[in-house]
Amino acid sequence: MPTEPGNVSPTGVTPPQPGARRRFKETGLLGVVVALGLLLSVFGGSMQIRDRGAGEPRTVNKFLRADNLDKLAKNTSFFAIMAVGATLVIIAGGIDLSVGSIYCLAAVCGAMFLHRFGPQGAGAGASPAWVIPAAILLCLGVGTSCGLLNGLGVVLLRVHPFVITLGTMAIYRGIAFVMTRAQAYTHFPEQFTDGLIRYEVGANLYPVPMTLMVAVTVLAALYLKLTVTGRHIFAVGGNEEAARYSGLPVERVKLKVYAFSGLMAGVAATIMLGYYGAASSDAGKGYELDVIAAAVIGGASLSGGRGSALGALLGALIIQTIGNGIIILEIDQNYSQIIIGAVIVVAVVLDRVNTVLRDRRLANAARLEPGIDPRTPI
């Protein structure tokens, strides 16, 4: 007879508790973030800054100063939003190497549109009331379409997603290069930049990117936890064959996660356009490494079936904090990619060790408690 979570069966075996293990993982990631912050606060040193007024310069902590924390939150928002989308793909047993190129193509399309209707464009004078929503929808639409094409390639061609997204990574960036002819597009309507994405609160504080990052993370977490499709994603990634025999719409689930990943790249591109006010075909180059690293560090298993939206956010925050620390500690920035690569390897090794230990634990539990399925995801 099945036992309730947290109860002990008659044989003395406690059934697996996925929620508790996931919360433990996320608590550990949060502890890493806090530890990194403390180390940078102590060893980062201080600096003198002068306020906007004509006041005397004052000494502040390099890491804890308001503009640095705001910059850290802004940089994290780009990667965290894309990492949430990539996490859903990884949970479903896939991979998306083209996320940086989708980000680039969506940004370029939005930039060309905004430039045309900006103060120096051919459509100058158009009402921002329709230009800004249209630009946002364009970025989101391009991102979603590219993600959907990835999903169709995986589902219809039945080719490994690594190969499909490796190819589209080059295709999407190549399209962006041809469209822009390697030129940057600037001069957007100020209602989109200063009036929306770069809306300022206080001195050099821009809350919109961080707010969107938190909103995306919360919505994705609720989607995974509370919706039927969210549970299907875990089921497909945990055991695709079993999910198919159980009657789950495996192909539909894959299309949804790849489309969602593209949508998140479009959201990140929109934030980038508004914050920097420019875009070119070089946008997002190399972001694939950081996004996948954030997802893996956040607990997404490359074998599928495990991961969380909050973990993706914390993983992105850890990576950006490391990058920020390299600058504060005045370490050669060429080491940043080495450090991120090493962190990925460590995260994958730990995930592999955890998988082996979990399989052994579940096998032992199955021998003692016939009601426990050894394939039960943790």
N, C-alpha and C positions, 0 to 999 in steps of 0.2 A: 504494500500500500504506500503511495507517495507520501513524503513528509513535507511539511511546510518549511520554507527557508528559515534557517537558524535552529530548527529542531534536530534532535538526534534520532536516527532510525533505530529499530530494535536491535540491529547488529552493532550499534555504536558508531556508525559512520555518518558524518555530517555531510549532506549533499552540497555540491558546489554553490557558491553564492556570487553570481557575476557582478551584481551591483556593488557589493562590498569590496571586491578586488579592484574594480574600476575606480572606486572612490579612493582606495589606498594608492593607486598609481597616480591619480591626479593630485592627491595631497603631497606625494613625494615630489612631483614636478613643481608644485607651488613652493615647497621647501627649497628646491634648487634655485628658483627665481629669487626668493628672499635671501638665500646665502650669497648669490652673486651680487645682489644689491648691497648687502652689508660689506662684502669684500671691496667693492668699488668705492663705497662711501668712505671706508677706512684708508685704503691705499691709493685712491685716486687723487688725493690732494685737494687743494683749493685754488681759487683764482679771484682776481679782482674784476668787478664789472661796474659799469656806470649806468644808472637808471636813465630812462628817456628824458627825465627832467635835467636840470642843471645841478643835481645833487652831487655830493661827494661819492667817490667810488667806494664800494663795500666788498668785503671778502665773503665768498660763498663756496660751498662744496661743489667740486666739478661735476659729480654725478647727480647730486640732489638738487641742483639749480633747476628752476621751473622750466626754462626753455629747453634744457637737455631732456628732462622727463617728457615734455610734450613732443619733442622730436623722436624720442624712443617710442612713444605711443603711436605716433604717426607712421613711422617706419614699420612697426609691428602690424599696424592695421592692414597694409597692403598684403603682406605675406600671410597673416592669420586668416584673412578672408579667403584667399586662394587655398590655403592649407585645409580649411574646413571642407571646401569642395573636393580637394584631392583625397581627403580622409574618407569621404563617402565612397569614392572610387576604389580605394584600397580595401575598405571594409568588404566591398562586394567582390573582392578577388582580382581587381584590375590594377592598372597603373596608368598615369597620364603624364607623359614627358613633354607634352605640347603646351602646358599651362602658361609658360612664359611667352610663347609665341601667340597664343590666343589673347593674352593680356596686351601684347604689342599691337596686334591687328585691330582689336577693339579700340585701343587708345588712338591709333592712327586714324581710323574712320571717324571717331568722335572729334579728333583734333581738326581734321580737314573740314568737317561740317561747321564746327564752332569758328574756325578761321574765316570761312566764307561769310558768316553772318556777324563777324566781329567788327570792330570799329574801322579796320582797314580792308575788309573783305568786299567782294562784289555785292553781297546782300546786306551791307551795312544799313542800319535803320530799321531792320525787321524787329518785331516785338519780342522781347525776351520771354514773354508769357508763353509762347509756343516754341521758341528756339531752344530754350533750356530743357524742357521736357522731351523734345524731339531728340536732342543730343544724348540725353541719358538713355532713352529707349533705344537709340542706335547702338550705343556701347553695349547695353545688355543684350540686344538682339543679335549683334555680331558674335558676342561671346557664347551665347546659348546655341546659335547655329553651328559654330565651330565644334563645340562640345558634342552636339547631336551628330555631326558628321563623324566624329571619332567613334561614338557609340554604334552608328550604323556600320562603320567599317569592321568593328569588332564582332558585331552580331551577324551581319550578312555574309561577310567574307570568312568568318570563323578563323581569323588570324590572331595570333597572340597580341594583346593590347600594347605590349612593348614595341612591336614592329610597327603597328598602325600609328601610334602616337609619336614614334621616332620620325616616321615619314611626314606626318602632318606638322610636326615641329618645324621642319625645314620649309614645308609648303606655305604655312601661314606667315612665317617671317619673310619668306621670299615675296609673297603677295604684298605685304606691307612695304617692302623695299621698292618694288616696282611702282606701287601707288604713289609713294612720296618722292621717288627718285633720290633717296638718301637725304632729303631736305627735312628740316624741322618746321613744324607748324606752330605758330604762336598767335598772340593778339586775339584772345577770346573775349567775349562779352564779360565785363566786370561783374555783372549780376550772377554769373556762374562761378567765377573764381572768388572774388572778395565777398560777394553777397551770399554765397551758399557754402561751398566746400571749405573755403578759407575764412569762414565767419569767425571773427576774433572775439574772445572773451578775456578781459583783463589785458595784461601785457604779454603779447606773443603766445597766447594760448588758443589753440584751435581744436575745439571739442568734437567737430563733426566726424572726422575719420575714426576716432576712438568710439564714438557713439554707434556708428554704423558697424564697426567690428564687433562690439558687444551684442548688438541686435542680431547680426547674422549668426553669431555663436549660439545665442539663446534659442533662436528659431530652429536652427539645425539640430540642437540638442533635443528640443521638444519633438521635432519631427522623427528623430531616430528612436526616441523612447516611447512616444505616445501613439504613433500612427502605425497602421498595419503595414504600409509600404516600408516604413523604417525597420520594422522587424524582418521584413522580407530581405532587406539588404544584408543584414547579419546572416540570415539563413543561406542566402546564395553564396556569400563569401565563405561561410563555414563549411559547406558541403554542397557544391553546385549540383552534383548528380542526385543527391538525396532531395534537394529542393525541387528539382525538375520532376522526379518521380512523385513528389508530394503534390504536384499540380500548381506550384508557384510559377508566376509569369517571369521566368528568368530573363528572357530577352528584354522584356519591358523594363525590368529593374535595371538592367545594364544601361539601356538607353537613358533612363532617368538620371542615373548617377553621373554619366558623362555629360549630359546636358546641364546638370546642376553645377558640375565643375567648371564648365564653360561660362555659365551665368556668374559664378563667383569671380572668375577672371575679369568679366565685364564690369562687375561692381568695383573691383580693385582699380581697373583702368579709369573708371569715372572719377574715383577719388583722386587718383594721380593727376588727371587732367586739371581738375579744379584746384589742386594744391600747387602744382608747379606751373600751370598755365602754358604748357608746351608738351609736344610729343614728337618722336621720330621713330624710324624703323629700328633703332637700337634699344628702344624701351623694353624692359623686362629681360634683357639678355642675361642668361645664366640664372634666372629666377627659379628654374626647374629644380635645381639642386637645393636651394633654400626651402622651397615649398614642400618637396618630398621629405626633406630632412625634418622640417617642423612636424609633419604628419607622423613620421616614424618615431621621433623623439617623444611626441605626444601620446604614444602607445598604440598607434595603428600597426597591425601586424601585416607584413608583406605577403604572408600566406593567406590573408583574408580572414574575415569573421570577427575581428576585434578592432576597436578604435572608438574615439569620442570627439565631439566638437570642441569641448573644453580642453581636452588634451592637445588638440591642434593649435588652439590659441596659446596655451602655455608653452608648447614646443616652439612656436614662432617667437614668443617673448624671450625664451632662453637664447635662441640664436641671435636675435637682435641685441640682447643685453651683452652677449659675448662680443659682438661686433662693436658695440658702443664702448665696451671696456677696453678693447684694443686701442681705440682712439684716445680715450681718457688716460690710459697708462702709457701712451706714446710708444706703442709697439709697432713695428713695421707692419702696415696693413696687408702686405703681400702674404702674411701668415694666416690671414683670416680664412681663406679657402682651405688651407691645410687643417686648421682647427675644426672647421665645419665638417670636412670630410672625415676626420678622425671621430668626431661626435656621432656621425651617421654609422660608421663601422661599429662603434661601441654599442649604439642603440640596437643595431641589427643583431649583434652577438648576444646581447642580453635578452632580446626577444626570442632568439633561437633557444637559449638556455631555458627561458621560462616555458617555452612550448614543450621542450623535452620533459621538464619536471612536471608540467601539467599532465602530459599524456601518461606518465608513469603513475601519478597520483590518481588519475581517473581510472586507469587500468586496475590498480589495486582496489579502488572503491567499487568497481564493477564486479570484481570477484567476491567481495564481501556483501554487496548490496545489488542484487540482480535488477532492481528497478532503475538503476542509474545507467544512462547511455554514455559510453566512453567518448562519444563525439560531442557531448554537451559543451557548448562554448563557454569559456570563462570570461 
